[in-house]
Amino acid sequence: MSNLYSEHSQHLIALDNIIFGFDGQELKMLMIKRGFEPEKDNWSLMGGFLKQDESLDDAAERILEELTGLTGVYMEQLFAYGDVNRDPIARTVSVAYYALIKVDSYNKELAKLHGAKWFTVTQHPSLIFDHEDMVEKALGRLRRRTRTEPIGFELLPEKFTIPQLRSLYEAINQTEYDPRNFSKKLHSMKLLTKLDEKDKSTSRKGAYLYKFDKNRYEELKASGFNFGL
């Protein structure tokens, strides 16, 4: 039984993570400066190789945790990259994932250890191999997902204002939303819980803080509700 596959070529399986975060103004990606050849000292997505006893999802989650210290964050498999010459060292197939994290909750010491740094999605250094294509595909997927599912809330703090939420959607989609129409549509879905607290960091009057009601969303979704912003 052990020789059944011996006539077939053996390949390496890599995992590459596009890690998105939002700083309140811009959508960003966490990247690392590669510490080994090939492409040493150039910028890269956080990646690693599949272990013998891991599933693809488990490996992607392990790599994310190694860089950020985070578990249980939103993560989605994106695409498989198998160009014959994509890695000059060995035939390597890479499975890309993207993850959404809160920029104030990750382990900064771990990120520093790996030489990680945040860059905006619109201004970042050139990336190795086919990582730029991975980023473009991840951005396209993220834009489609946030228009039909409330995954954008994964990038916000637990308490947020409507202007902060609008800024997030503007940063993701690279477009401006009319403040009144955006707020009206958001409130019509009845997915937010208004708090008796205000954020006064930008004005004396301040803006009310809200929380996303995930349980309410799951109930509505089960009855056929479609999220859309």
N, C-alpha and C positions, 0 to 999 in steps of 0.2 A: 504493500500500500504506500510506503514512504517514497517509492520511486516513480509513482504515477506521473508526477509533474516534473521529473528531472530533465526532460527534453525541452522544457520551456525556459525562457530567459527570466532572470530574477531582477527586480527593479526596487529602488528605494521609494518609499512613500513619505513625503514631507507634508507638514501642515503650516500654513501661513495665515496669520491673523491680522485683519484690518481692524484696529481698535479706535472707535470714534468716541469723542467727548465734546461737551459744549461748555464754553467758559462764560456764558451769558451774553456774548456778542457774536462769537464765531464758532463754526463747526471745526473741530480739530482732529488730528490723527496722532497716535502715539507711535513713534518710530525709533529704531535703534541704529547705532553706528556699528557696523559689522566688525567683529574682532578677529576674524580669521580669513584666510584665503579660500576661495577666490573672492575678489571684490572687497578685500580688507579695507576698513576705514571709510567705506561708502555706506550710504543709508539704505536701510532695509526694513521690511515688515518683521514683526516678531514671529519666528518660526522654529520648527524643530522636526524631528523624525518620529514616525509611528513606531511604538514598541510592540514586541511580539504579542503581548497580552492585552493590548488596548484596542478599543473601537476607535473610529475616526473622531467621533464626538468627544470621547474621553481624552484623546490626545490633544485636541484643540483646547479643551477646558484646562488640561494640565499646563499647557504652554502659556495660556492666559494667566493662570494663577502664578506661575513662576515669575512672570513679569510684573504683575499688578498686586498679587496677594488676594485677588478677588475670586469668589466662587458664586455660582447661582445667578450670574448676570445674563442679560439677553444675548444670545449668540445664534447665528444661523449659518448653515453651510451654503456656500456661494457657488463655487464652480471648480472643476478639475482642470488642471493645466498639464498637458503631456507632450509638449513639443519635444522632439528627439534631442535637440541641442540646447534646451533651456538651461541646463546646468553643465558647465564644462568639465566637471570632475567625474560625474557618473550619471547614468540614465536615471532621472528622478521625476516622478509624477508628484505634483503638489495639489493638495486639496485646500482651497481657500475658504476661510470663514470670516464673517465680520461680527464684531461685538460692540455693544453700547454700554458705556460705563459713565459714572458720575465723576467729574474731574477732581472733586475734593475727597473722594473716598478710597482711592487706590493707595498702595504702599509706595511712597516716594523713595524710600531707601532701596527697595528692590529695583525700582525703575532706574535709579541712579547707578546701581550695581551693573545693570545691563547697558548703561549708556543711553538710556531712552530719553526722548525729548518730544514735546508737543509741537506740531506744525499745523498751520491752517490748511484746509483742503484746497484752497486757491493758491497758496504760496508755500510750497515745500520743495526740498532738494530732490534731485534726480534719484530714482530708486533702481536697485539692481535687478537683473534678470527681467522677468515679466511682471514685476510687482506693480508697476504703474498701471498695467492693464487690470490687475486685480482691484486696485483702488477705484478705477473708473467704473468697473462693473459693480463694486460694492456701493458706490454712490448712487448709481442708477437703481439698484435694488432698494436701498434705503429710502430714496425719494418715492418710489412706488409704494412701499410698505407704509410709510407714514401718511400717505394720502388715504389709505383704506383700513389701517389698523392703528391703535393708539400706542405704538411702540416708542414714539417720540418722548413720552413721559419718562422712559428709562434714562434719558439724558439730563433730566431736570432734578433739582433737589426735591425732597418729599413735599415741601411747601413752596409754592411759586405764585407769581402774579400772572395775570392775563398778558400784559406786555412782554414778560419774559418768555411765555409760551409762544407768542407771536414772533418774537425775535428768533426763537429756535427754528420755527418753520420757515422763516425768511432765510436763515443761514443754510438750512438743508436744501431748500429749493432755489436759492439764489434769485429770489423775487420778493417784491413788497406786497403786503396784504393791507387792505383798507382796515384800519383799526376797528371801526364801528361794525363793519360786516363780519369781520373775524370773530369779534366778541359775541355778536348776536348768534352766529351759527354755532359757536362753541356752547353757549348757554342753552340753546335749543335742544342739545343732545342730553342734557341733564346728567352729565357724567362727573361734574365737579362738585365738591363740597366746599362751600364758602366758610372761611374761618373768621373768628373775631380778632384777627390780628392783621396788622398792616406792615408792609415793607416801606420804610421811610428813608431808604438809602438814596433815592433819587429826587425826592421832593418832600417838603414839609407836610403836605397833605397826606402823602403816601398812597399806596395801592393795596387793596385787600389781597390777602394770601388765600390760596386754594389748595385742595388736595384732589388727586384723581381717585375716583371711586371704582376700584378694579372689580369689586364684587358686583356692583351695579352694572358694569359693562358686560361681565360674563352672563348675567341674567338677561340683559337685553339681546346679547349676541345669540343666546339659546332660542330666543323668540323670533329671530330673523333680522335683528337690527344690523345695519351696515354703518360703520364709522366712516366719516369722510370730512376732511378739512381742505 
